[in-house]
């Protein structure tokens, strides 16, 4: 009798695992894709990719893309798109240069002003999209042209810099080692271990909550493997950075944004409503959700994050240039779609968008180290984006 039960349960478990993997193929797929891409370029570049100095450059080079990808994820999930983020980012960088370098305003008031201006820009665009029903593609395309022109007006066709050292530290500085490690940045390593432990603890709590409410949960082997993989990767990469100068300041900013927006998207009313509006706006409206206000807030938030990215980018370059932000909106949108977001809205995760951004970043970095020209890089990135969208459409048609 016992043998019969065990033999029937085993195929049942295998079937459940297979069904779970089928329905979550994109979530696991992008994670394994990032690992495979990193492994390939680690071998192809003779180990240069994961050297501490290059890892630091990888974080710094992609920080502004990650920051904007977090906001763009919310925009795309709500069923819209924002083509103006690159121009808004460049305009804010120019505004910060005028305020700090030309007018001598300290960097903290300048940062506050720039973030407020970015949020206002996003709110202005969100107003026309939410309340006048003008397609977001048209409004933000107009915004892309307008703020590109305004950036040129502010800069008068010239670069402005350098910035104060305190402002530059946002992007080029590193956290201090308060634990006083000798040859190893102990503070960075401890933060990495604590972050990994926190991710595992939150995963366990979320799993227990799902079980309590009877929600179908992730098979236990998948849960363990995913958490071991993610926690191990965080600790290992943090250790590599700790052998050099430690964690960059901008890495802390990114981590706080990723954690905060992941919590908002998964565990707050406003986050769930954004997904509901993107999934089916009419149904959301009938259930009492104020879709106009949500759309307005999503675009205001995107404007603020584009402004933050503009400050980070300007601090990294140590100047504002007329070319800042050019085509960055394409990298941001590509990162979100590669990270698993759906073109139709209602689907996507913050972590997925960040993984998508790093897939693009690792490809850029690895191909540059290998000496592959920018022309081939653009072609390869375009094909990767196309493959991600085709995969999304294929899954939808299969499910339908």
C-alpha positions in Angstrom: 0.0 0.0 0.0 2.8 2.4 1.0 4.6 1.6 -2.3 1.5 2.5 -4.3 1.1 5.8 -2.6 4.8 6.8 -3.1 4.8 5.8 -6.7 1.7 7.8 -7.5 3.0 10.8 -5.5 6.3 11.0 -7.3 4.8 11.5 -10.8 2.4 14.0 -9.3 5.3 16.0 -7.8 7.1 15.9 -11.1 4.0 17.0 -12.9 3.5 19.9 -10.5 7.1 21.0 -10.9 6.9 20.8 -14.7 3.6 22.9 -14.7 5.2 25.5 -12.4 8.3 25.8 -14.6 6.1 26.2 -17.7 4.1 29.0 -16.1 7.2 30.8 -14.7 9.6 30.1 -17.6 10.4 33.8 -18.2 11.2 34.5 -14.5 13.7 31.6 -14.4 14.8 32.0 -18.0 16.1 35.6 -17.6 18.0 34.6 -14.4 19.7 31.7 -16.1 20.3 33.8 -19.2 22.2 36.4 -17.1 24.3 33.7 -15.5 25.0 32.1 -19.0 25.9 35.4 -20.5 28.3 36.3 -17.6 29.9 32.8 -17.8 30.4 33.2 -21.6 32.0 36.6 -21.4 34.1 35.5 -18.3 35.6 32.8 -20.5 35.7 34.9 -23.7 37.5 37.8 -21.9 40.0 35.5 -20.1 38.5 36.4 -16.7 38.5 40.2 -17.1 34.7 40.5 -16.8 34.6 39.5 -13.1 37.7 41.3 -12.0 36.8 43.8 -9.2 37.8 46.8 -11.2 35.6 45.8 -14.1 32.7 44.8 -11.8 32.9 48.3 -10.3 32.8 49.8 -13.8 29.9 47.5 -14.7 27.9 48.9 -11.8 28.8 52.5 -12.5 28.1 52.2 -16.2 24.7 50.7 -15.7 23.5 52.5 -12.6 21.5 55.2 -14.5 19.9 52.5 -16.8 18.9 50.5 -13.7 17.4 53.5 -12.0 15.3 54.4 -15.0 14.4 50.7 -15.7 12.7 50.6 -12.2 10.4 53.5 -13.2 9.9 52.3 -16.7 8.7 48.9 -15.4 5.9 50.7 -13.6 5.0 52.7 -16.7 5.0 49.6 -19.0 3.1 47.5 -16.4 0.4 50.2 -16.4 0.0 49.8 -20.2 2.0 52.8 -21.3 5.5 53.7 -22.5 7.8 56.7 -22.0 10.1 57.7 -24.8 11.3 60.9 -23.2 13.4 59.5 -20.3 16.7 60.0 -22.1 16.0 63.6 -23.0 14.7 64.3 -19.5 17.8 62.8 -18.0 20.0 64.9 -20.2 18.0 68.1 -19.5 18.2 67.5 -15.7 22.0 67.0 -16.0 22.3 70.3 -17.8 20.1 72.0 -15.3 22.2 70.7 -12.4 25.3 72.0 -14.2 23.8 75.5 -14.7 22.7 75.6 -11.0 25.9 74.3 -9.5 28.7 75.4 -11.8 27.3 78.7 -13.3 25.2 79.9 -10.4 27.1 78.4 -7.5 24.1 76.8 -5.7 25.2 74.0 -3.3 24.7 70.4 -4.5 22.0 69.4 -2.0 19.5 72.2 -2.9 20.4 71.6 -6.6 19.6 67.9 -6.3 16.2 68.7 -4.6 15.3 71.2 -7.3 16.3 68.8 -10.0 14.3 65.9 -8.6 11.3 68.3 -8.2 11.6 69.5 -11.8 11.9 65.9 -13.0 8.7 64.9 -11.1 6.9 68.0 -12.5 7.9 67.0 -16.1 6.6 63.5 -15.6 3.4 64.9 -14.0 2.8 67.2 -17.0 3.2 64.4 -19.4 1.0 62.1 -17.2 -1.7 64.7 -17.1 -2.2 64.7 -20.9 -2.0 60.9 -21.0 -4.3 60.2 -18.0 -6.9 62.9 -18.3 -6.9 63.7 -22.0 -6.4 60.2 -23.2 -3.6 61.2 -25.6 -1.5 58.1 -26.3 1.6 58.0 -24.2 3.7 57.2 -27.3 2.8 60.6 -28.8 3.0 62.7 -25.6 6.4 61.3 -24.6 7.7 61.5 -28.2 6.9 65.2 -28.1 8.6 65.4 -24.7 11.7 63.7 -26.1 12.0 66.4 -28.7 11.1 69.3 -26.3 13.5 68.4 -23.5 16.3 67.6 -26.0 15.9 71.1 -27.3 15.7 72.6 -23.8 18.9 70.9 -22.9 20.6 72.5 -25.9 19.3 75.9 -24.9 20.6 75.5 -21.3 24.1 74.3 -22.5 24.3 76.5 -25.6 25.9 73.7 -27.4 28.8 73.4 -24.9 29.7 71.1 -22.1 29.6 72.6 -18.5 31.7 71.3 -15.6 33.5 70.3 -13.5 31.2 69.6 -10.5 32.0 69.9 -6.8 33.7 66.8 -5.4 30.8 66.2 -3.0 28.4 65.9 -5.9 30.7 63.7 -7.9 30.8 61.2 -4.9 27.2 60.2 -5.7 28.5 58.3 -8.7 32.2 57.9 -8.3 32.5 57.5 -4.5 32.6 54.4 -2.3 31.1 53.6 1.1 33.6 54.0 4.0 34.9 50.8 5.7 33.8 51.5 9.2 34.8 48.0 10.3 38.4 48.7 9.3 39.3 45.6 7.2 42.9 45.0 6.3 43.1 44.3 2.5 39.4 43.5 2.5 36.5 46.0 2.7 34.7 44.3 5.6 31.8 46.8 5.6 30.9 45.9 2.0 31.2 42.2 2.6 29.0 42.3 5.7 26.4 44.4 3.9 26.4 41.8 1.1 26.0 38.9 3.5 23.2 40.8 5.4 21.4 41.5 2.1 21.6 37.9 1.0 20.3 36.8 4.4 17.4 39.3 4.2 16.4 38.2 0.7 16.3 34.5 1.9 14.3 35.5 5.0 11.8 37.5 3.0 11.5 34.6 0.6 10.7 32.2 3.5 8.2 34.6 5.0 6.5 35.1 1.6 6.4 31.3 1.1 4.8 30.7 4.5 2.2 33.4 3.8 1.3 31.8 0.5 0.9 28.4 2.2 -1.2 29.9 4.9 -3.6 31.4 2.4 -3.7 28.3 0.2 -2.0 30.0 -2.8 -0.2 27.5 -5.1 3.5 28.0 -4.1 6.8 27.3 -5.7 8.0 23.7 -5.5 10.4 23.4 -2.6 13.5 22.3 -4.7 12.9 25.3 -7.0 12.6 27.6 -4.0 15.8 26.3 -2.4 17.8 26.3 -5.7 16.7 29.9 -6.5 17.5 31.3 -3.1 20.9 29.5 -2.9 21.8 30.8 -6.4 20.7 34.4 -5.7 22.2 34.6 -2.2 25.4 32.9 -3.3 25.8 35.3 -6.3 25.3 38.4 -4.1 27.8 37.2 -1.5 30.4 36.2 -4.2 30.1 39.4 -6.2 30.2 41.5 -3.0 33.3 39.6 -1.9 35.0 40.4 -5.3 34.1 44.1 -4.8 35.3 44.0 -1.2 38.8 42.9 -2.4 39.1 46.2 -4.2 37.5 49.5 -3.1 34.2 48.1 -1.8 30.7 49.0 -2.8 30.2 52.2 -4.8 27.8 54.8 -3.3 25.5 54.5 -6.3 25.2 50.7 -5.7 23.5 51.6 -2.3 21.1 54.0 -4.1 20.3 51.2 -6.6 19.8 48.6 -3.9 17.4 50.9 -1.9 15.4 51.7 -5.1 15.1 48.0 -6.1 14.1 46.9 -2.6 11.6 49.8 -2.2 9.9 49.5 -5.5 9.8 45.7 -5.3 7.9 46.1 -2.0 5.6 48.7 -3.5 4.8 46.5 -6.5 4.2 43.3 -4.6 2.9 44.3 -1.2 1.0 47.6 -1.4 -2.4 48.6 -2.7 -1.1 51.1 -5.2 1.3 48.5 -6.6 -1.5 46.0 -7.1 -3.7 48.6 -8.6 -1.0 49.5 -11.2 -0.9 45.9 -12.3 -4.7 45.7 -12.4 -5.0 48.8 -14.6 -2.3 47.5 -17.0 -4.0 44.1 -17.1 -7.5 45.3 -17.8 -8.2 49.0 -17.5 -12.0 48.7 -17.9 -12.3 46.0 -15.3 -10.1 48.0 -12.9 -12.3 51.1 -13.5 -15.5 49.2 -12.8 -13.9 47.9 -9.5 -13.5 51.4 -8.3 -9.8 52.0 -9.1 -9.0 55.6 -10.2 -6.9 54.7 -13.3 -6.4 58.3 -14.3 -4.7 59.2 -11.0 -2.6 56.1 -11.0 -1.4 56.9 -14.6 -0.6 60.4 -13.5 1.4 59.2 -10.5 3.3 56.6 -12.5 4.5 59.2 -15.0 5.4 61.7 -12.2 7.4 58.9 -10.6 9.2 58.1 -13.9 10.1 61.8 -14.3 11.6 61.9 -10.8 13.7 58.7 -11.4 14.8 60.1 -14.8 16.0 63.2 -12.9 17.9 61.0 -10.4 19.5 59.1 -13.3 20.5 62.5 -14.8 22.2 63.5 -11.6 24.1 60.2 -11.4 25.2 60.4 -15.0 26.3 64.0 -14.8 28.3 63.2 -11.6 29.9 60.2 -13.3 31.0 62.3 -16.4 31.9 65.3 -14.1 30.2 67.5 -16.7 26.9 68.0 -18.5 27.2 67.4 -22.3 24.8 68.0 -25.2 25.0 64.3 -26.0 23.9 63.1 -22.5 20.9 60.7 -22.5 21.0 60.1 -26.3 19.2 56.8 -27.1 19.2 55.8 -23.4 15.4 55.4 -23.6 16.0 52.5 -26.0 18.3 50.7 -23.5 15.8 51.3 -20.7 12.8 50.0 -22.6 14.8 47.0 -23.9 15.9 46.2 -20.4 12.3 46.1 -19.1 11.1 43.9 -22.0 14.1 41.5 -21.8 13.4 41.3 -18.1 10.0 39.8 -18.7 7.5 42.7 -18.9 4.7 42.3 -21.4 3.9 44.7 -24.2 0.2 44.6 -23.3 0.8 45.7 -19.7 0.0 44.0 -16.4 3.0 41.7 -16.3 6.6 42.3 -15.1 8.7 42.6 -12.0 11.2 45.1 -10.7 13.9 42.5 -10.2 13.2 41.2 -13.8 13.8 44.7 -15.2 17.0 45.1 -13.2 18.2 41.7 -14.5 17.3 42.8 -18.0 19.4 46.0 -17.5 22.4 44.0 -16.4 22.0 41.5 -19.3 22.3 44.6 -21.6 25.1 46.0 -19.5 27.1 42.7 -19.4 26.7 42.3 -23.1 27.9 45.9 -23.7 30.9 45.5 -21.4 31.9 42.0 -22.6 31.7 42.9 -26.2 33.7 46.1 -25.6 36.4 44.1 -23.8 36.5 41.7 -26.8 37.0 44.6 -29.2 33.6 44.1 -31.0 32.6 47.3 -32.8 29.7 49.4 -31.7 27.9 48.6 -35.0 27.9 44.9 -34.2 27.0 45.6 -30.6 23.9 47.5 -31.6 22.8 44.7 -34.0 23.3 42.0 -31.3 21.3 44.0 -28.7 18.5 44.5 -31.2 18.3 40.8 -31.9 18.2 40.0 -28.2 15.3 42.4 -27.7 13.5 41.0 -30.7 14.0 37.5 -29.3 12.5 38.5 -25.9 9.4 40.1 -27.6 8.9 37.0 -29.9 9.2 34.8 -26.8 6.5 36.9 -25.0 4.1 36.8 -28.0 4.7 33.0 -28.4 3.9 32.4 -24.8 0.7 34.5 -25.0 -0.5 32.7 -28.1 0.3 29.3 -26.5 -1.6 30.2 -23.4 -4.5 31.5 -25.5 
